[in-house]
């Protein structure tokens, strides 16, 4: 008997563009790195465009887009997104305010999405949300597709690449610094996007907001709450723009 094709999973995208970008200073009065122009649009839109345009090829559908931005850059973000989203077949989108930390910014986005008053569709408990740092412009739709497949079964998935350097853990005890060498073969450097089931992400971030807890990424928060993510092979090219030198490198690539 011929099987009925399963519908492509729906993913709700959160693009975190709320940072101040202080390490990529660029001189007095320079825009934060995520709002600087490249040959492919403002930096924060580069990976977002890739995710939006690659869904059909990599087996997912984008149900909504929420971009976290600082108040001072809201109008800039609105202008860029109005142009970008005009060609996306009516995919609903909105902005959320930046928080005082990465965890707080993600909570702001989730709160806007759950509020029902931003023109976004209702999100089911088992729908998936992808949270991405706008400072990683080279993440691909292929990577997002792999994470979606993994998260659909495991509840949460993060991309990781092997650590190639020797890593030590240093701690002071009894007036001496003791060093412990960590087994490199067990370590991964974690990237974004990170994909989680909606109910798990919402509950974990609600707890973090209520307890003033901060985490460097969403997988770490989920793991702390008893839902450790699976690690999917990441991409070496998915590096983060942090310093001014890295911004210059990214700009040269994105011509």
C-alpha positions, 0 to 999 in steps of 0.5 A: 500500500502506498504511504501518504507523504508526511507533511514537513515539520513547522519551525518557528524561528527566533533570531537573536539580534539584541547584543551591543556588539562591544567587542566588534567596536568599529570606532565611535558611533559604529552600529552594532555588528548585527546591523552593519551592511554587507553585500547580502543585506544587514548582517542579522538578515543573512542567516535568516534569509538562508533559513527562509529560502532553504526550507523546501529543499531541506524538509521544513516549513517556517511558521513564523519569525521573531527577531529580538532587537534593541529599542534603538535599532528597532526602526532599522530592523523593521525596514530590513525585515519588511523588505526581506519578508515581502518575498516570503509568501506571507510568513508572519513575523514580529519583533521582540525587545532585547533583554539584559542577557541572552536568556532574557532576550530569548524569554522576551521572544517566547513571551511575544510568541505565546502572547497571541497579540503579535499577529503570529499563529498559535503554536502547539506544544510539540511544534519546534522553535529554532533559536539562532544568534544573528552573529553567526551569519554562515549557518545553513538551511541544511544544518537547520534541517538536520537539527529539526529531524533530531529535535523532533525525536529527542525534544532538543538538538544543538550543533557541535563541532569537535574541539581540536585544542587541548582543554584544561580546567583550572581551579584554585584549592588550598592556595594552589591552582590545580589543572585538570586535562579534559579528554578532548575526544569527549568535547564539542564546541556548541553552535546555533541554531538550537532547536527545541520543542515549544513546550520544553523551551517555554517551560524552561525559560519561564523557570529561568525568568522566574528565578533570575537564572542565566545560561550561555545557550538554550541547550544548557538551560534545557539540560539543567531542567532535565532535558539534555539536547542531542548533539548534531554535527555542526559546521566548521563554517558556522563561526561567530562574528565577535571581534572587529577582525572577525567582522571585517572577515565576514564582510569580505566573504559576504560581498 
